[in-house]
Amino acid sequence: MKFKKENRRKRIHYRIRRKVNGTAERPRVSVYRSNKEIYAQVIDDVSGHTMASASSREKAVDSNLNKTEQAKQVGAILAERLQSNNISTVVFDRGGYLYHGRVKALADGVREAGINL
């Protein structure tokens, strides 16, 4: 049986989601990566509430940078919003993507801004 890339990623994502769960004290950072953009949101899975979000489509992200550097900026923006909500620790949900490149850059941007992953 042939699997498309997206189906494979979704299967991996479901496997990750069985283990990674966000609470109000330690929410989950969920990542979605398209070919052009990267999006991240912080989710409290207990109440089903999105606490903060950031993406590379925002005005604060420099569009002249390459996509990896933009992802790092998105991580820093997300960390600022987390700190304004008094959140210092999160769990990272890579969304079925491999932990390298843009996904890793986003996580590094969050870490460098002072949030524990």
C-alpha positions as CSV (number, residue, x, y, z in Angstrom):
1,M,0.0,0.0,0.0
2,K,1.4,3.4,-1.0
3,F,1.5,6.1,1.6
4,K,1.6,9.8,0.7
5,K,4.0,12.0,2.6
6,E,1.1,13.8,4.4
7,N,-0.5,10.5,5.5
8,R,2.9,9.3,6.9
9,R,3.3,12.5,8.8
10,K,-0.2,12.3,10.3
11,R,0.5,8.8,11.5
12,I,3.7,9.9,13.2
13,H,1.9,12.9,14.6
14,Y,-0.8,10.7,16.2
15,R,1.9,8.6,17.7
16,I,3.5,11.6,19.2
17,R,0.2,13.0,20.5
18,R,-0.4,9.9,22.5
19,K,2.6,10.8,24.6
20,V,2.7,14.6,24.5
21,N,-0.2,16.4,26.3
22,G,-0.5,20.0,27.3
23,T,-1.9,21.4,30.6
24,A,-2.5,24.9,31.9
25,E,0.8,24.9,33.8
26,R,2.8,23.2,31.0
27,P,1.1,23.7,27.6
28,R,2.0,22.1,24.3
29,V,3.7,24.0,21.5
30,S,2.3,22.6,18.3
31,V,4.2,23.2,15.0
32,Y,2.8,23.3,11.5
33,R,5.3,23.7,8.6
34,S,4.2,24.4,5.1
35,N,6.5,24.8,2.1
36,K,6.6,28.6,2.5
37,E,5.5,29.4,6.1
38,I,5.8,28.0,9.6
39,Y,3.1,28.3,12.3
40,A,3.3,27.6,16.0
41,Q,0.6,27.7,18.7
42,V,0.5,27.0,22.4
43,I,-2.3,24.8,23.5
44,D,-3.9,23.8,26.8
45,D,-5.3,20.4,25.9
46,V,-7.3,20.0,29.1
47,S,-9.5,23.0,28.3
48,G,-8.9,22.9,24.6
49,H,-7.8,26.5,24.6
50,T,-5.1,28.1,22.4
51,M,-3.1,30.4,24.7
52,A,-0.7,32.0,22.2
53,S,0.3,31.7,18.6
54,A,2.9,33.0,16.1
55,S,3.7,32.5,12.4
56,S,6.1,33.6,9.8
57,R,3.3,35.6,8.1
58,E,3.4,38.3,10.8
59,K,4.8,41.8,10.2
60,A,7.4,41.3,13.0
61,V,9.1,38.5,11.0
62,D,11.7,39.7,8.5
63,S,10.7,38.3,5.1
64,N,14.1,38.9,3.6
65,L,15.7,36.2,5.8
66,N,15.8,32.6,4.8
67,K,13.1,30.2,6.1
68,T,15.2,28.8,8.9
69,E,16.1,32.2,10.3
70,Q,12.4,33.2,10.0
71,A,11.5,30.1,12.1
72,K,13.9,31.2,14.8
73,Q,12.3,34.6,14.9
74,V,8.8,33.0,15.1
75,G,10.1,31.0,18.1
76,A,11.4,34.2,19.8
77,I,8.0,36.0,19.2
78,L,6.1,33.0,20.6
79,A,8.4,33.0,23.7
80,E,7.7,36.7,24.3
81,R,3.9,36.0,24.2
82,L,4.4,33.1,26.6
83,Q,6.3,35.2,29.0
84,S,3.6,37.8,29.0
85,N,1.1,35.0,29.9
86,N,3.5,33.9,32.8
87,I,4.3,30.6,31.2
88,S,7.9,29.4,31.6
89,T,7.8,25.7,30.7
90,V,6.2,24.0,27.7
91,V,6.2,20.6,26.0
92,F,7.2,20.5,22.3
93,D,5.0,18.8,19.7
94,R,7.0,18.6,16.5
95,G,3.8,17.7,14.6
96,G,5.2,14.6,12.8
97,Y,8.1,16.5,11.2
98,L,11.7,15.6,11.7
99,Y,13.4,17.6,14.4
100,H,15.9,19.4,12.2
101,G,15.9,22.5,10.0
102,R,13.0,24.9,10.5
103,V,11.4,22.9,13.3
104,K,14.6,22.8,15.3
105,A,15.2,26.5,14.6
106,L,11.8,27.3,16.0
107,A,12.5,25.3,19.2
108,D,15.9,26.9,19.5
109,G,14.3,30.4,19.2
110,V,11.9,29.5,22.0
111,R,14.7,28.2,24.2
112,E,17.0,31.2,23.6
113,A,14.3,33.5,24.8
114,G,14.1,31.8,28.2
115,I,11.4,29.2,27.9
116,N,12.1,25.6,29.1
117,L,11.2,22.9,26.5
